[in-house]
Amino acid sequence: MTCNNVDAPDSGRLGFVGEDLFLAGAATAESVVGKMGPKGKVIVSSVAIGAIWSRKRQDGVMSVLDKYPDIKIVDTVNAEGGDEQAYAALENSFMAHPDVDGHISFGGTDYLWGRLMENKKAGNADSKKPIYSSGHDLYEEKLLQIKNGWTPPPTARTPTSRATRP
């Protein structure tokens, strides 16, 4: 048996193929900070804040953001449920914090954030006030958002994939 995507070392697995979740989270934060600079306001989100994969990515994000005292997390959004419910949670957060400079997803919300930006006509890469976003779960919709400027492309990322053996 091999674990894919999320490791379970105590399961008796013979190997693991996936990402180091902590490093993946750190890479997303570094990407956003690399674009927006060392100060600003960010919203962080996930489709499952309490899930182990989300918590580990969040720990990685915080390991980077903690180095920047002038970056303030203005909201942590637990965007559970279907796309409509998750989108609504993100929209509510954005409406409460329209001056946000960045968004970091711990999982499953980055493409919804891009959809929100496009629908609100806010934060485009070519606008006077881009809103930088990075996250996980690369869908075709996300690629189109990057191509069309609704999610400014990330800076160079730290490699996070690895294969391990027992």
N, C-alpha and C positions, 0 to 999 in steps of 0.2 A: 504494500500500500504506500502511496505517495500523497503527500499533502500539496495542494495547489493553491496559490494565492495567499492564504492565511495559514501560518504554521501551527501545528499542534504537536509539539515535541513529546508530550506525555501520552500520546495516543498509540504508541508502538509503531509509528510510521517508519518506513525505511528511508525516506528522503523527503525533501521539500523543494519546490520550485515556486518562486514568488518574489515578493519584494520585502525588504526590511521596512516595516510599517513606520517605525520611528524616523528612519532616514527619509522615507517618502514624504512624511509630514513636514520635516525640516526643509526638504527641497521645495515644497509648495510655498512655504513662508519665505524662503530665500528668493524665490522667483518674484513674489509680490514686492518685497522690500527692495529688490534690485531695480524694479521699475518705478515704484512710487517714492522711494527714498526713505530716510531714517525717521520720518515723523508722519503722522496722519491718523486717520480713523479707519478701522476695518471691522467688517462683519465676518464672523466665522460660522460655519454651518455643516450639518451632516444629516443624512436620512435616519441615522440611529446613533445619537450622541453616546449612549451607554454601551454600544457594542464594542467588543475588544479591539477590532480593527480600527474603529473610529477613535477610541481612547488612545491607542498607541500613536496614530497619526497626529492626534491633538497634542500629545506630549511632545512630539517632534516639532510641531508648529510652535508651541510655547517655548521650546528650548531656543528657538531663534528670536521670537518676538520679545522674550524677556531681556534680550541684549539691547533693546531699543526702548528706552523709557518714554520717548515721545510718540510711540505708536500706541494708540488706545483701542482696545477691543470694545466697541460700542454695543454689540449684541452677539449672543451665542444662540443660534437658531437650530432647534431640533425639528427638522422638517420631515416628520414621519408621515406615512400614509401614501396615497397615490400621488401622481404628478400634480393634480389640481390642488390638493391639500398642501403639498410641499411648496408649490409655487406661491400659494397664498401666504404661507408663513414667511417666505423670503420677501414677498411684496410688502407685507406689513412691516417687516424690519426696515426695508429700504425707505418706505414712506415715513417711518419714524426717524430715519437717519439719512436724509437726502444728500448730506454733505460728506458722505463716506468716500474714502479714497481707495479702498481695496476690499476684496472678498476672498476668503480662503475656505475651501471645502475640504472636510475630512473624508468625504465620500458621498457620491450620488447626487449632489446638488449643483455642481459647477455648470452643467449644461442648462439647468433651470435658471440659474443666475444670468447666463448669457441671453436666454429667452426673455427674461424680465428686462434686461438692459435694452434689448432691441424693441420690445413692446413699449417701453417708456421713453424710447429715443434718448437714452442717457448713457454716459460713460463710454461712448464710442472711442476707439483708439485715435481717431482724427479730431475729436472734440477738444474744446478748450480745457475740459476737466475729465480726462479719462479716469475710469474706475478699473483698477487692475485686479484681475482674478486668476486664481490658479486652483487646481483641485485634481480629483481622480476620476476614473471611469470615463474614458475617452469614447464618446459616441460620435457617429457621423454628424449629428446636429452640432456638436461642439466644434468639430473641424470647420464646418461652414461658418459658425460664429467667429472663429479666429480669422478665417479667410475674408469675411465681410466686415471685420473690424469691431464686432460687438464684444469680443473678448480680446484685449490686447495680448499678443503672444508673449509667452514667458521668456525670461532670460535663460541662459544655459543652465541645465539642471544637473544635479549630482546623480551619478548612476546609483540606482537603488535595487536593481534586480540581482538575484544571486541564486545559485543552486547549492544546496548543502547535503551532506551525507551524515548519517548517524555518527 
